[in-house]
Amino acid sequence: MSTSAVEVSDEKVKAMWDKRLTEIFCDICIKKILKGNRPGTHFKKDGWLKIMTTFEKETGKGFSQRQLKNRWDALKKEWKAWKKLKGEDTSLGWNPIKRTVDASDDWWESRLQVVHEAKKFRTSGIDPEFEAKLDQMFMGIVATGDECS
């Protein structure tokens, strides 16, 4: 069994994702998107097969399509909450020490009233470089809710 998987039951295995594996996964997905392997809002079966093959070749980890899709879905959900949290506020900075949005307590309190699922980002956000990767993966296929008033 791979060191990146944990036995959950007789048949189900949970993939364990660290920063390196997540970044490799994102880079592979972005390359496949740019090559046209995601014709609409999601990858088709052959697109996932290409991602699985490339991921295993680059990491040595044989994750299933379901494990990779679960990671995709989790990243999409996290990205969407992050985008809703930040909204249209362009005056926000990045605090490299706290690794999150650099904003006043008042800003945080008011935004978290609207975006409850973003509470975890107060102590650990998505750094700008990684956000750019997620933007490439999800921009244009996910409604963040910012356009709707």
C-alpha positions, 0 to 999 in steps of 0.5 A, spaced: 500 500 500 502 507 498 504 511 504 500 516 501 493 512 503 490 510 509 486 504 510 479 506 512 475 499 511 476 493 507 475 496 500 475 504 501 482 507 502 483 515 503 488 518 499 492 523 504 494 529 500 500 534 502 502 540 499 507 537 494 502 532 491 496 537 491 501 542 487 503 536 482 495 535 481 493 542 480 499 543 475 497 536 471 490 538 471 492 545 468 496 542 463 490 537 461 485 543 461 490 547 456 490 541 452 483 541 451 481 535 455 476 538 459 471 540 454 466 543 459 465 544 466 469 537 468 473 532 465 471 526 461 473 519 463 478 519 458 481 526 461 481 523 468 485 517 465 490 521 463 490 525 469 491 518 473 496 516 469 500 522 469 500 523 476 502 516 478 508 517 473 510 524 476 509 522 484 509 514 484 502 514 487 497 510 484 490 514 486 484 512 483 479 516 479 475 517 485 480 519 489 483 525 484 476 527 483 474 528 490 481 532 491 478 536 485 471 537 488 475 539 495 479 544 492 473 547 488 469 548 494 475 551 498 477 556 492 469 558 491 469 560 499 476 563 498 473 567 492 466 569 496 470 571 502 475 576 498 469 578 494 470 584 490 475 588 495 481 589 491 484 593 497 486 587 501 493 584 502 497 578 504 500 577 510 505 572 509 506 571 517 499 569 518 498 566 511 492 569 510 488 576 508 491 582 511 485 585 513 482 588 520 478 585 525 472 589 523 472 586 515 473 579 518 467 579 522 463 582 517 465 578 511 464 571 515 457 573 517 456 573 509 461 567 508 460 562 514 464 557 510 470 561 510 472 561 517 478 557 517 481 562 512 482 567 518 488 563 520 490 560 514 488 562 507 490 560 500 497 564 498 497 568 492 501 563 487 496 557 489 490 561 488 493 563 481 493 555 479 486 554 482 483 560 478 486 557 472 482 550 474 476 553 476 475 560 473 469 560 468 466 554 470 464 555 477 459 561 480 462 564 486 456 568 487 460 575 487 456 577 480 449 576 484 447 582 488 
